Structure formats: C-alpha cells, structure tokens
Amino acid sequence: MVTQISRLKINPFHSRVYKVNDIDDLAENIQEFGLLQPIVVNSSFSIISGVRRYYALKKLGYTEV
C-alpha cells in the first residue's frame, strides 16, 4: 500500500531518542538499497514501528512510502 508521507503521524507516546548520525546512516542505506522493512501504522496513520525510517525518508525527500 502506498501512502503520502505527510499523512503519517508520530505517536505522541514515542519516547526513543535518535542521534542525527543514526538517521544519516539509515538514509544512506535506504538510498543505496531501498526501503527493506516497512513502516507500520495503525488505522489513523500513527506510526507504530519505523520512526527512524520515517525520518530518513523525509530527509531523502520522499513524498510516498
């Protein structure tokens, strides 16, 4: 299923903190190999799993996932 990245929402109870280097490294990997694991969302498009992938895709300028 393809959806607009702008529709995705970060869960307000998400407490994990990421370093900029983590996101940069993941963005490089996604650019080289593609998105290998999905971003899991619920029915209201709140991200359940894949927040780092979400940030990396936004950094790369993706509009759909």
TORNU-917050 format. One record per residue: x, y, z of N, C-alpha, C in turn; residue in one letter; residue number from 1. Coordinates in steps of 0.02 Angstrom, whole numbers. Layout:
! residues N
<node><n_xx>X</n_xx><n_yy>Y</n_yy><n_zz>Z</n_zz><ca_xx>X</ca_xx><ca_yy>Y</ca_yy><ca_zz>Z</ca_zz><c_xx>X</c_xx><c_yy>Y</c_yy><c_zz>Z</c_zz><residu>a</residu><num>NUM</num></node>
...
***
This chain:
! residues 65
<node><n_xx>42</n_xx><n_yy>-59</n_yy><n_zz>0</n_zz><ca_xx>0</ca_xx><ca_yy>0</ca_yy><ca_zz>0</ca_zz><c_xx>45</c_xx><c_yy>62</c_yy><c_zz>0</c_zz><residu>m</residu><num>1</num></node>
<node><n_xx>32</n_xx><n_yy>108</n_yy><n_zz>-43</n_zz><ca_xx>70</ca_xx><ca_yy>170</ca_yy><ca_zz>-48</ca_zz><c_xx>29</c_xx><c_yy>225</c_yy><c_zz>-15</c_zz><residu>v</residu><num>2</num></node>
<node><n_xx>63</n_xx><n_yy>266</n_yy><n_zz>25</n_zz><ca_xx>29</ca_xx><ca_yy>322</ca_yy><ca_zz>57</ca_zz><c_xx>76</c_xx><c_yy>383</c_yy><c_zz>58</c_zz><residu>t</residu><num>3</num></node>
<node><n_xx>47</n_xx><n_yy>440</n_yy><n_zz>65</n_zz><ca_xx>86</ca_xx><ca_yy>502</ca_yy><ca_zz>69</ca_zz><c_xx>121</c_xx><c_yy>505</c_yy><c_zz>137</c_zz><residu>q</residu><num>4</num></node>
<node><n_xx>184</n_xx><n_yy>523</n_yy><n_zz>137</n_zz><ca_xx>221</ca_xx><ca_yy>530</ca_yy><ca_zz>200</ca_zz><c_xx>189</c_xx><c_yy>584</c_yy><c_zz>244</c_zz><residu>i</residu><num>5</num></node>
<node><n_xx>160</n_xx><n_yy>634</n_yy><n_zz>213</n_zz><ca_xx>130</ca_xx><ca_yy>689</ca_yy><ca_zz>252</ca_zz><c_xx>70</c_xx><c_yy>665</c_yy><c_zz>293</c_zz><residu>s</residu><num>6</num></node>
<node><n_xx>41</n_xx><n_yy>607</n_yy><n_zz>276</n_zz><ca_xx>-15</ca_xx><ca_yy>580</ca_yy><ca_zz>314</ca_zz><c_xx>7</c_xx><c_yy>544</c_yy><c_zz>377</c_zz><residu>r</residu><num>7</num></node>
<node><n_xx>71</n_xx><n_yy>524</n_yy><n_zz>380</n_zz><ca_xx>96</ca_xx><ca_yy>486</ca_yy><ca_zz>437</ca_zz><c_xx>106</c_xx><c_yy>532</c_yy><c_zz>498</c_zz><residu>l</residu><num>8</num></node>
<node><n_xx>91</n_xx><n_yy>505</n_yy><n_zz>557</n_zz><ca_xx>98</ca_xx><ca_yy>543</ca_yy><ca_zz>619</ca_zz><c_xx>142</c_xx><c_yy>503</c_yy><c_zz>667</c_zz><residu>k</residu><num>9</num></node>
<node><n_xx>183</n_xx><n_yy>538</n_yy><n_zz>704</n_zz><ca_xx>224</ca_xx><ca_yy>506</ca_yy><ca_zz>755</ca_zz><c_xx>182</c_xx><c_yy>500</c_yy><c_zz>818</c_zz><residu>i</residu><num>10</num></node>
<node><n_xx>183</n_xx><n_yy>441</n_yy><n_zz>847</n_zz><ca_xx>146</ca_xx><ca_yy>428</ca_yy><ca_zz>908</ca_zz><c_xx>172</c_xx><c_yy>475</c_yy><c_zz>963</c_zz><residu>n</residu><num>11</num></node>
<node><n_xx>128</n_xx><n_yy>513</n_yy><n_zz>995</n_zz><ca_xx>150</ca_xx><ca_yy>560</ca_yy><ca_zz>1047</ca_zz><c_xx>182</c_xx><c_yy>526</c_yy><c_zz>1108</c_zz><residu>p</residu><num>12</num></node>
<node><n_xx>171</n_xx><n_yy>461</n_yy><n_zz>1116</n_zz><ca_xx>199</ca_xx><ca_yy>423</ca_yy><ca_zz>1172</ca_zz><c_xx>265</c_xx><c_yy>390</c_yy><c_zz>1153</c_zz><residu>f</residu><num>13</num></node>
<node><n_xx>288</n_xx><n_yy>402</n_yy><n_zz>1092</n_zz><ca_xx>352</ca_xx><ca_yy>375</ca_yy><ca_zz>1070</ca_zz><c_xx>408</c_xx><c_yy>410</c_yy><c_zz>1108</c_zz><residu>h</residu><num>14</num></node>
<node><n_xx>449</n_xx><n_yy>372</n_yy><n_zz>1143</n_zz><ca_xx>498</ca_xx><ca_yy>402</ca_yy><ca_zz>1188</ca_zz><c_xx>571</c_xx><c_yy>392</c_yy><c_zz>1166</c_zz><residu>s</residu><num>15</num></node>
<node><n_xx>582</n_xx><n_yy>355</n_yy><n_zz>1113</n_zz><ca_xx>651</ca_xx><ca_yy>341</ca_yy><ca_zz>1092</ca_zz><c_xx>682</c_xx><c_yy>404</c_yy><c_zz>1061</c_zz><residu>r</residu><num>16</num></node>
<node><n_xx>745</n_xx><n_yy>416</n_yy><n_zz>1078</n_zz><ca_xx>782</ca_xx><ca_yy>474</ca_yy><ca_zz>1053</ca_zz><c_xx>834</c_xx><c_yy>448</c_yy><c_zz>1003</c_zz><residu>v</residu><num>17</num></node>
<node><n_xx>842</n_xx><n_yy>484</n_yy><n_zz>947</n_zz><ca_xx>889</ca_xx><ca_yy>464</ca_yy><ca_zz>895</ca_zz><c_xx>943</c_xx><c_yy>515</c_yy><c_zz>886</c_zz><residu>y</residu><num>18</num></node>
<node><n_xx>1002</n_xx><n_yy>491</n_yy><n_zz>870</n_zz><ca_xx>1058</ca_xx><ca_yy>535</ca_yy><ca_zz>853</ca_zz><c_xx>1053</c_xx><c_yy>552</c_yy><c_zz>779</c_zz><residu>k</residu><num>19</num></node>
<node><n_xx>1076</n_xx><n_yy>611</n_yy><n_zz>761</n_zz><ca_xx>1075</ca_xx><ca_yy>632</ca_yy><ca_zz>691</ca_zz><c_xx>1114</c_xx><c_yy>583</c_yy><c_zz>647</c_zz><residu>v</residu><num>20</num></node>
<node><n_xx>1169</n_xx><n_yy>558</n_yy><n_zz>673</n_zz><ca_xx>1210</ca_xx><ca_yy>510</ca_yy><ca_zz>635</ca_zz><c_xx>1172</c_xx><c_yy>447</c_yy><c_zz>618</c_zz><residu>n</residu><num>21</num></node>
<node><n_xx>1129</n_xx><n_yy>424</n_yy><n_zz>665</n_zz><ca_xx>1088</ca_xx><ca_yy>364</ca_yy><ca_zz>653</ca_zz><c_xx>1043</c_xx><c_yy>375</c_yy><c_zz>593</c_zz><residu>d</residu><num>22</num></node>
<node><n_xx>1010</n_xx><n_yy>432</n_yy><n_zz>591</n_zz><ca_xx>964</ca_xx><ca_yy>447</ca_yy><ca_zz>536</ca_zz><c_xx>1002</c_xx><c_yy>455</c_yy><c_zz>471</c_zz><residu>i</residu><num>23</num></node>
<node><n_xx>1059</n_xx><n_yy>489</n_yy><n_zz>474</n_zz><ca_xx>1100</ca_xx><ca_yy>498</ca_yy><ca_zz>414</ca_zz><c_xx>1124</c_xx><c_yy>432</c_yy><c_zz>385</c_zz><residu>d</residu><num>24</num></node>
<node><n_xx>1147</n_xx><n_yy>388</n_yy><n_zz>429</n_zz><ca_xx>1170</ca_xx><ca_yy>322</ca_yy><ca_zz>406</ca_zz><c_xx>1113</c_xx><c_yy>281</c_yy><c_zz>376</c_zz><residu>d</residu><num>25</num></node>
<node><n_xx>1056</n_xx><n_yy>283</n_yy><n_zz>408</n_zz><ca_xx>998</ca_xx><ca_yy>247</ca_yy><ca_zz>382</ca_zz><c_xx>976</c_xx><c_yy>276</c_yy><c_zz>315</c_zz><residu>l</residu><num>26</num></node>
<node><n_xx>977</n_xx><n_yy>342</n_yy><n_zz>308</n_zz><ca_xx>958</ca_xx><ca_yy>374</ca_yy><ca_zz>245</ca_zz><c_xx>1005</c_xx><c_yy>352</c_yy><c_zz>189</c_zz><residu>a</residu><num>27</num></node>
<node><n_xx>1070</n_xx><n_yy>348</n_yy><n_zz>203</n_zz><ca_xx>1118</ca_xx><ca_yy>324</ca_yy><ca_zz>153</ca_zz><c_xx>1103</c_xx><c_yy>252</c_yy><c_zz>132</c_zz><residu>e</residu><num>28</num></node>
<node><n_xx>1087</n_xx><n_yy>210</n_yy><n_zz>181</n_zz><ca_xx>1070</ca_xx><ca_yy>140</ca_yy><ca_zz>166</ca_zz><c_xx>1007</c_xx><c_yy>135</c_yy><c_zz>124</c_zz><residu>n</residu><num>29</num></node>
<node><n_xx>957</n_xx><n_yy>174</n_yy><n_zz>142</n_zz><ca_xx>894</ca_xx><ca_yy>173</ca_yy><ca_zz>103</ca_zz><c_xx>906</c_xx><c_yy>197</c_yy><c_zz>32</c_zz><residu>i</residu><num>30</num></node>
<node><n_xx>949</n_xx><n_yy>247</n_yy><n_zz>25</n_zz><ca_xx>964</ca_xx><ca_yy>273</ca_yy><ca_zz>-41</ca_zz><c_xx>1000</c_xx><c_yy>220</c_yy><c_zz>-83</c_zz><residu>q</residu><num>31</num></node>
<node><n_xx>1043</n_xx><n_yy>181</n_yy><n_zz>-51</n_zz><ca_xx>1081</ca_xx><ca_yy>131</ca_yy><ca_zz>-87</ca_zz><c_xx>1041</c_xx><c_yy>67</c_yy><c_zz>-101</c_zz><residu>e</residu><num>32</num></node>
<node><n_xx>1004</n_xx><n_yy>43</n_yy><n_zz>-51</n_zz><ca_xx>970</ca_xx><ca_yy>-22</ca_yy><ca_zz>-57</ca_zz><c_xx>894</c_xx><c_yy>-18</c_yy><c_zz>-61</c_zz><residu>f</residu><num>33</num></node>
<node><n_xx>865</n_xx><n_yy>40</n_yy><n_zz>-48</n_zz><ca_xx>793</ca_xx><ca_yy>46</ca_yy><ca_zz>-46</ca_zz><c_xx>767</c_xx><c_yy>33</c_yy><c_zz>24</c_zz><residu>g</residu><num>34</num></node>
<node><n_xx>703</n_xx><n_yy>42</n_yy><n_zz>33</n_zz><ca_xx>670</ca_xx><ca_yy>30</ca_yy><ca_zz>97</ca_zz><c_xx>658</c_xx><c_yy>-45</c_yy><c_zz>103</c_zz><residu>l</residu><num>35</num></node>
<node><n_xx>694</n_xx><n_yy>-78</n_yy><n_zz>148</n_zz><ca_xx>691</ca_xx><ca_yy>-151</ca_yy><ca_zz>154</ca_zz><c_xx>639</c_xx><c_yy>-175</c_yy><c_zz>203</c_zz><residu>l</residu><num>36</num></node>
<node><n_xx>621</n_xx><n_yy>-133</n_yy><n_zz>252</n_zz><ca_xx>570</ca_xx><ca_yy>-151</ca_yy><ca_zz>300</ca_zz><c_xx>517</c_xx><c_yy>-96</c_yy><c_zz>300</c_zz><residu>q</residu><num>37</num></node>
<node><n_xx>454</n_xx><n_yy>-115</n_yy><n_zz>308</n_zz><ca_xx>400</ca_xx><ca_yy>-66</ca_yy><ca_zz>304</ca_zz><c_xx>395</c_xx><c_yy>-22</c_yy><c_zz>366</c_zz><residu>p</residu><num>38</num></node>
<node><n_xx>360</n_xx><n_yy>33</n_yy><n_zz>358</n_zz><ca_xx>340</ca_xx><ca_yy>74</ca_yy><ca_zz>415</ca_zz><c_xx>270</c_xx><c_yy>50</c_yy><c_zz>433</c_zz><residu>i</residu><num>39</num></node>
<node><n_xx>262</n_xx><n_yy>28</n_yy><n_zz>494</n_zz><ca_xx>198</ca_xx><ca_yy>0</ca_yy><ca_zz>517</ca_zz><c_xx>157</c_xx><c_yy>56</c_yy><c_zz>549</c_zz><residu>v</residu><num>40</num></node>
<node><n_xx>94</n_xx><n_yy>63</n_yy><n_zz>525</n_zz><ca_xx>50</ca_xx><ca_yy>115</ca_yy><ca_zz>552</ca_zz><c_xx>-17</c_xx><c_yy>84</c_yy><c_zz>572</c_zz><residu>v</residu><num>41</num></node>
<node><n_xx>-54</n_xx><n_yy>119</n_yy><n_zz>614</n_zz><ca_xx>-121</ca_xx><ca_yy>96</ca_yy><ca_zz>632</ca_zz><c_xx>-172</c_xx><c_yy>128</c_yy><c_zz>585</c_zz><residu>n</residu><num>42</num></node>
<node><n_xx>-235</n_xx><n_yy>120</n_yy><n_zz>599</n_zz><ca_xx>-288</ca_xx><ca_yy>144</ca_yy><ca_zz>555</ca_zz><c_xx>-290</c_xx><c_yy>221</c_yy><c_zz>550</c_zz><residu>s</residu><num>43</num></node>
<node><n_xx>-261</n_xx><n_yy>256</n_yy><n_zz>598</n_zz><ca_xx>-260</ca_xx><ca_yy>329</ca_yy><ca_zz>595</ca_zz><c_xx>-193</c_xx><c_yy>355</c_yy><c_zz>569</c_zz><residu>s</residu><num>44</num></node>
<node><n_xx>-153</n_xx><n_yy>311</n_yy><n_zz>539</n_zz><ca_xx>-87</ca_xx><ca_yy>327</ca_yy><ca_zz>511</ca_zz><c_xx>-36</c_xx><c_yy>350</c_yy><c_zz>563</c_zz><residu>f</residu><num>45</num></node>
<node><n_xx>-45</n_xx><n_yy>330</n_yy><n_zz>625</n_zz><ca_xx>4</ca_xx><ca_yy>343</ca_yy><ca_zz>677</ca_zz><c_xx>57</c_xx><c_yy>288</c_yy><c_zz>673</c_zz><residu>s</residu><num>46</num></node>
<node><n_xx>120</n_xx><n_yy>306</n_yy><n_zz>673</n_zz><ca_xx>174</ca_xx><ca_yy>258</ca_yy><ca_zz>664</ca_zz><c_xx>181</c_xx><c_yy>214</c_yy><c_zz>726</c_zz><residu>i</residu><num>47</num></node>
<node><n_xx>178</n_xx><n_yy>149</n_yy><n_zz>716</n_zz><ca_xx>187</ca_xx><ca_yy>101</ca_yy><ca_zz>769</ca_zz><c_xx>260</c_xx><c_yy>78</c_yy><c_zz>770</c_zz><residu>i</residu><num>48</num></node>
<node><n_xx>287</n_xx><n_yy>66</n_yy><n_zz>711</n_zz><ca_xx>356</ca_xx><ca_yy>43</ca_yy><ca_zz>704</ca_zz><c_xx>387</c_xx><c_yy>74</c_yy><c_zz>642</c_zz><residu>s</residu><num>49</num></node>
<node><n_xx>447</n_xx><n_yy>102</n_yy><n_zz>650</n_zz><ca_xx>481</ca_xx><ca_yy>130</ca_yy><ca_zz>592</ca_zz><c_xx>491</c_xx><c_yy>205</c_yy><c_zz>594</c_zz><residu>g</residu><num>50</num></node>
<node><n_xx>495</n_xx><n_yy>234</n_yy><n_zz>653</n_zz><ca_xx>504</ca_xx><ca_yy>306</ca_yy><ca_zz>659</ca_zz><c_xx>570</c_xx><c_yy>328</c_yy><c_zz>628</c_zz><residu>v</residu><num>51</num></node>
<node><n_xx>624</n_xx><n_yy>290</n_yy><n_zz>639</n_zz><ca_xx>688</ca_xx><ca_yy>308</ca_yy><ca_zz>609</ca_zz><c_xx>684</c_xx><c_yy>306</c_yy><c_zz>533</c_zz><residu>r</residu><num>52</num></node>
<node><n_xx>649</n_xx><n_yy>255</n_yy><n_zz>506</n_zz><ca_xx>640</ca_xx><ca_yy>250</ca_yy><ca_zz>433</ca_zz><c_xx>601</c_xx><c_yy>310</c_yy><c_zz>408</c_zz><residu>r</residu><num>53</num></node>
<node><n_xx>550</n_xx><n_yy>332</n_yy><n_zz>445</n_zz><ca_xx>510</ca_xx><ca_yy>390</ca_yy><ca_zz>428</ca_zz><c_xx>554</c_xx><c_yy>452</c_yy><c_zz>423</c_zz><residu>y</residu><num>54</num></node>
<node><n_xx>596</n_xx><n_yy>464</n_yy><n_zz>474</n_zz><ca_xx>640</ca_xx><ca_yy>522</ca_yy><ca_zz>473</ca_zz><c_xx>690</c_xx><c_yy>518</c_yy><c_zz>415</c_zz><residu>y</residu><num>55</num></node>
<node><n_xx>717</n_xx><n_yy>459</n_yy><n_zz>402</n_zz><ca_xx>765</ca_xx><ca_yy>450</ca_yy><ca_zz>348</ca_zz><c_xx>732</c_xx><c_yy>464</c_yy><c_zz>280</c_zz><residu>a</residu><num>56</num></node>
<node><n_xx>672</n_xx><n_yy>440</n_yy><n_zz>270</n_zz><ca_xx>637</ca_xx><ca_yy>452</ca_yy><ca_zz>207</ca_zz><c_xx>621</c_xx><c_yy>526</c_yy><c_zz>198</c_zz><residu>l</residu><num>57</num></node>
<node><n_xx>602</n_xx><n_yy>559</n_yy><n_zz>252</n_zz><ca_xx>589</ca_xx><ca_yy>632</ca_yy><ca_zz>247</ca_zz><c_xx>654</c_xx><c_yy>668</c_yy><c_zz>229</c_zz><residu>k</residu><num>58</num></node>
<node><n_xx>709</n_xx><n_yy>647</n_yy><n_zz>259</n_zz><ca_xx>774</ca_xx><ca_yy>678</ca_yy><ca_zz>245</ca_zz><c_xx>792</c_xx><c_yy>670</c_yy><c_zz>171</c_zz><residu>k</residu><num>59</num></node>
<node><n_xx>775</n_xx><n_yy>613</n_yy><n_zz>142</n_zz><ca_xx>790</ca_xx><ca_yy>599</ca_yy><ca_zz>72</ca_zz><c_xx>741</c_xx><c_yy>633</c_yy><c_zz>24</c_zz><residu>l</residu><num>60</num></node>
<node><n_xx>688</n_xx><n_yy>662</n_yy><n_zz>51</n_zz><ca_xx>640</ca_xx><ca_yy>698</ca_yy><ca_zz>9</ca_zz><c_xx>585</c_xx><c_yy>654</c_yy><c_zz>-20</c_zz><residu>g</residu><num>61</num></node>
<node><n_xx>575</n_xx><n_yy>595</n_yy><n_zz>7</n_zz><ca_xx>522</ca_xx><ca_yy>551</ca_yy><ca_zz>-17</ca_zz><c_xx>454</c_xx><c_yy>584</c_yy><c_zz>-1</c_zz><residu>y</residu><num>62</num></node>
<node><n_xx>406</n_xx><n_yy>575</n_yy><n_zz>-45</n_zz><ca_xx>338</ca_xx><ca_yy>600</ca_yy><ca_zz>-33</ca_zz><c_xx>289</c_xx><c_yy>543</c_yy><c_zz>-23</c_zz><residu>t</residu><num>63</num></node>
<node><n_xx>308</n_xx><n_yy>483</n_yy><n_zz>-45</n_zz><ca_xx>266</ca_xx><ca_yy>424</ca_yy><ca_zz>-37</ca_zz><c_xx>306</c_xx><c_yy>366</c_yy><c_zz>-9</c_zz><residu>e</residu><num>64</num></node>
<node><n_xx>271</n_xx><n_yy>324</n_yy><n_zz>25</n_zz><ca_xx>303</ca_xx><ca_yy>264</ca_yy><ca_zz>52</ca_zz><c_xx>255</c_xx><c_yy>206</c_yy><c_zz>46</c_zz><residu>v</residu><num>65</num></node>
***
